Amino acid sequence: MLPAALPHQEAPAPVAIQAGASLVKVRARLAQGELDRVGGGVVVAPGLVATNAHVAAAGRSILVSQGGETWRATAIRVDPDLDLCLLSVPGLPLPPAEASDGIPDAGAPVFALGFPGGRGPVVSRGRLRAVWHYRDGRLLQTDVEIHPGSSGGGLFDARGRLLGLTTFTAARSPRLSFAISLSGLKALEALPAEIPGRPIRSGFTEAEDYLSALAEDPRNAAEWEPAARAWVAAEPENPDAWFALGLALDQRERWEVRGGGGNETGVQAAVEAYRRALALRPEARIWNNLGVALDAQNRFPEAEQAFAEALGLRPDYALAWMNLGSTRLNALRFDAAAEAYRRGLALRPDEAVAWIRLAQCQRKLKAWRAEIEVLEVALRYRPLSQDLWLDFGAAQAHLGHRAEAEDALRRLEAWDSPLVARLRRVLRRSFRR
């Protein structure tokens, strides 16, 4: 199997041909009537292939192939958050890729092997741009050109040693192509084995979710803003570049505020960057982020209008509904806030923070019964939250439910919680004899 090259790339070097010996095409057969999902995979140990979880997700069966040969595969380890999947391929005669013993410095040459558009293998060359923290792993940013179908292929250093798996491009520019590093693959070993026959799960939804997660992690602060500014300078008419800069400025300001610094200038610069992006391409996620930045300036009517624009473009945008709820809550419009939270939670019911804020709305409205119902859900996600048990006990007391309120008090007492005294005062006021 010899890798081809993209039209603007040079012919494959011997080192790419050697690395290609460990590359396979992964095909997940989906439900009848749906197109199969195709990506790449890399042999990482005898009989074991690593790929992206979203490549294999929901597959009724999984096949790996190289050249004219095909083998059946079974998922044995999956990390949905890092979008990684380890496949067992009995009888696979292919050699494992040589793993890199570290991550090279920014600027080092790298190349990717994969199956863009289902064709290939194809080699694409570029350079490592940055290394980012993502959950418990690392994401490697490159300017290697990748396309749909490249997911799960290998990213290699100049010597052909495996650095990670190409996973996604966060924008329409190859400057933001990302691969999951080998550290994530090593962490797979500690995960429980997959249950045979259970559908493979993937936490990958949209590339901008990754982008936001990278920007929100303070460990990436040193890299994010310089990368965004360089991108804007190189492509001033690219809305994704302005969006990235807005995200960088927005998050930098939040980190500084948490550290006791920060000022309005940083947030306003983020607002201006988002507006530049919207002038080039109106998009729901940009409107959403603009709304968040406006909310941070207490410009609630403008923020609400921005969220309305986002939801006009994408009515099922759960995050925009929840952010709209937060803006209305900050503006003390509790009924309207509760409605927005309910809309968002109907779309994404596992957001514990949104349940907690919905309960706060009900408490402000003195709708104790509704607050209790919401808190019961929130406590499923945060069963050890002392604040939630305080609120739960207080709401029960307001309704005259003495046994339930005292049960919440006993829980706080068992934890020796500093909130015990507050709940006792509520109980004394509610159950005076």
N, C-alpha and C positions, 0 to 999 in steps of 0.2 A: 504494500500500500504506500503510494508516494503522494505527499501533500501537494496540492496545487497552490498557486499564489493569487491573491487578489490582483485585479488588473494593474494597479499602480505600484505593486510590490515587486521586488526582485524575485528571481527564481529561488526555490527552496535550497538552503545550504545543507551540507551533509548533516550538520547537527540537528536541523529540523526534521530531516528524514529519519534520523535515529530516534528522535523523540516521538515521531509519528508511529513507531512500532508499538507504543503503549496506548495509543488513542483508539477508541471505539465509537461507533455511532450507537446511540441509545434510542430505542423506539418504544414509546408507551402506547399500547393499544387501548383506546378509550371506548366508550359506549357505542353501540351500533348507530351509525349515521353521523358520528363525529369524526373529524380528521385525527389521525394519529399525531401524537406530540413527539417531535424529533429534536434531539440535542446531542451533545457529546458526552464522553466519559473517559476517564483515565484509569488504567490498571495501576493500582497502588500497592498490591501484594498479590501473591499467587492466588488466582481465582477470585480476586476482589476488585471491583470497579467503583470509583467514586464519581458521582455526578451531582447535579442540583436536584433538590427535592421537587422543585416545580417542573422539572423535565419529566420525572417519573410519576408525579402526583395523579391520583385517580385512574391509573392505568389498570385495566383488567388483567393484562399480562405485559411483561417487559422483555424485550429482546435486545441483545447487543450484537453488533456485527463489525467485521473488518474484512475488507475485500469482498469475496464471495461467500464467506462463512458466517453463520449465525448461531448464537447460543441463547438459551433461555436464562433469565436472571430472576433473582428474588431479593427484595429489599430486606436487609437484616438490621440496619441501624439508620435512624432518621433524626435529624435535628431541624425541625421546621423553622426555628428562629434564624439559624445561620443558613437555611436553604441548602442543606447538605443531605445526601443520601448515599449509603454504602450498599452496593449490590453484591450478592454472592453469585458467582457464575461457575458452576461445577464443570470441570474439564477444560476451562479456558487455557489455551497453551501460550498466551502472549506474555511477554516480559514486563515486569513492573517498571514504572518510570523511576529514574533516579531522583530522589528528593533533594532539594536544596538544603544546605545546612544553616541557612539564614536568609534574611531579606536584604537585597542589595540596596545601595544608597539611591536616593532620588536622582534621576538622570541616567541610570544604568539602562543599557539596551535589553529589551525583552521581546518575546514573540509569543503569539497565541496560535493554537491549532484547534480547529472546530469545524462545524458543519453549517455555515450560514445558508439559510434557505433550504436546508436539507442536503446540500451538495458538498462535496469535499472528500477528504479533508482539505482545508484551506489554511495556509499560513499567512499571518499578518504581523508585521513588525512595528515596533514603536519603542517608547521609553517609559520607565517607571516614573510617575509624577509625584506621588505622595503615598504615605502609609497612614491609614485611618483606624481609629478604634471603633469597633462595632460589637456591642454586647461583650461577650467574652473572647471574641476573636479579632482578627484584623481584616480590613479590606484594602486591597492594593489598587490604587488609582493609576491608570496608564492612559496613553494616547493611542493604544492599539485599536484599530478599527474592528468592531464586532457588530453583528447583526442578529436578528431573530434566528435561532437555530445554533448560534454559537455557544449558548448556555451549556455549562457542564464540560466544555472543552478545557484544555490545559493552557496555563500561562507558564512559560519557561524562561529561565535566564539565558544569557548568551552561550553558556556551555550546555544547554539542553536539559538542565535540571529543573524539576517541577517546583514552581512557586505556589501555585494554587489553581482554582477553577474559575474560568471566566463566567460571570454571572449576569451582569446587566449593564446597560448604558443609562445613566441617570438623566440624560438630556439628548438633544439632537446633535450634539457635538462629540466627537471621539475623545475630547479632552476629559470627559467624565465617564470612562469605561472602568468597570470595577471587577476584581476577581477576589474570591474568598481565599485567604492564605491557608497554608497547611496546618496552622495551629488549630483551626476549626476541625480539620479532619482527625487530628490526634484526639480532640475532645470527644469525638464520636465513640471512642472505645469505652468510655465510662457510662454511656447511655444504655438503657435496657433494650433487649432484643425486640424487634418488631413482631407483632402477632401475625402469624401466617393468615393471609386472606384479608387483613384489614387494609383499607385504602391508605395510601401514602399521603401524609399531611405536609402541607407547605405553608410557611408563614409569609411567603412572598406574595404580595398583592400588586403593588405598583411601584415603579422605580422611584417615584417621588417620596414614597414612604421611607425608603432607604436614605434618600437625600436628607430628609428632615431628621431622621435618627442620627445621622452623622453630624449634622449641624447642632443638634441639641446636646451632644455629649461634650462636656467641657474639656475633656482630654484632647479634643480636636481643635481647640480654639486657636492654637498657634498656626495651624495649616489652613483653616477654612477661609478667613478673610483674604489673605494674600492670594490664594488660589482663585477666589471669586474675582478679585480686582484684576488679576492678570487675564482672566477670561474675558471680562468686559473690555479691557484695553485691546485685546486681540480681535474681538467680535462685538463691536458696539451696537450692532443691529440685531443681535441674537437675544430674544426675550428670555431664554433659559439662563443666559449669563447674568442678566439683570435680576432675575428671580434668585439666583444663587447669591448674588451680592446682598439683596434685601434680607435673605435668610441669615447670612453671616452677620450683618449689622444688627439685626433684630436679636439674635441669640447673644452676640457679644454684650449688648446692652443689658440683657437679662442677667448674664453672669456677673457683670459689674455691679448691678443693683444688689444682687445677693451678697456680694462682697462689700457692700457699703458705699459703692461709688455709683457711676451711671448718671446720665443726664438726658434731657429731652432731645439734645442734638442728635444722639445716636439713633433714637427711635425715629425721628423725623427723616434722617438720612435713609433709613430702611423704608419708610413710607414712600419717599421719592423714588427709590429703586424699584419698588413694586409697581408704582404708577408708570415708570418707564417700560417695565415689562408688559403691563396691560395695554399700553399704547401700541406695542408691537404685536401682541397677540392676547386678546381677552381669554382667560382660562380660569376655571373654577378654583384650582389650588392657589392661584395668585391672588384672586379676590379674597379667598379665605385668609391668607397670610396678611394681606393688607388690613382686613378687619381686625385681626389679632393685634397688629401694630397700632392701629387707631384706638383700640380699646385700652392699650397700655398708656395712651395719652388722655384717657377719659373722654374721648371724643365719641360718645356712645351712639348718637344718631348716625354719624358717618360710618361707624363700625357696623351697625346693624344693616345699613344700606349695602355695604360691601358683602356681608354674608348673604343678603338677599340676592345679589348679583351671582354669587357662587352657586346658590341653590337654584336660581333660574336656569343656569347652565347644566347643573347636575343635581336634580332633586333628591337623589339617593346618597348624597355626600354626608355621611354620618358625622364626620368631624366638624363640618360647617354648622350643622344643626346644634351640636353641643357647644361650639364656640358662640353661636348666636344666643344660646341659653345663658352662657357666662356673661356676655355683654348685658343682657336684660337683667340678670341678677345684680350685676354691678350698678346698673341704673335703677335698682330697687323696684323693677317691674316684675314682681314675683309670679303672678299668674302667667304672663307671657313667657317668662323664663321656663317655668315648669312645662309648658306646652312644647317649647323647643327641645328641652331635654328628653321628653317622651318621644318626640319624633326621631331624635338621634338614637336613643336606646332601642327603639323598634328595629333599627337597621343594624346596630352593633350592641347587643345586649350585655356583653362582657366587660363594659367600661365601668369599673368600680367607682372612679372619681365622679363620673356623671351621675351615678345613682346617689352618691353622697350629696352632690350639689342639688339634685332634685329633692332629696329629703330636706335640705336646708330651705328650699323654697316653700315646701309644705309647712315647715316649722314657722317661717315668717308669716305665713297665712293662717297660722293656728289651726291647720287642718291635721289634727293629731292622728286620726285614724289613717289618713293617707300617708302621713309621715312614717307611721309604724310599718305599713305595707312595704314602703320603699326601703326602710332600714333593714327589714328582714332579708331583702335581696342583697343589699350592700354588705350585710354581715356574712353572707355566704362567701363573698370574695375577701372580706377583711375580718375574719372571726376573732382576731386578737386585738382589734382596734379599741382601745379604751374610750376614745372620744365617741365612737359609734355606740358603745354600750351605755355611756352617759346619756346620749341623746335618746336612745331607745328607752331607757328607764324613765327619763323625764316625760317622754310622750305618753308612756303607759300611765304614769302618775296623773298627768293632765286628764286622762280619760277615766280616772278612778280605778284603774286596774292594779290594785295593791300587790297582789301576789307576783305579777309579772315585773312590776317595778322593783320589788324587793329581790327578785331573782337576779336582775341586772346589778343591783347593789352588791349582792353576795359575790358575783363574778369580779367586780372591781376590788372588793375587799380581799379576795383570794390572791389578786395580783399586787396587793398592797399599793393600789393606785393612788396618786395624789388627787384624783378626781372624786374619790369617795366622799369627801366633805361636801362637795358641791351637790352630789346626788342626794345625800342625806338632807340637805337643806330643802331641796325640792320636795322630798317625801314628807318632811315635817309640815311644809306649807299646804300640801295637797291632802294630807290625812290627819288634820288636827281633830282632836276629840273635844 
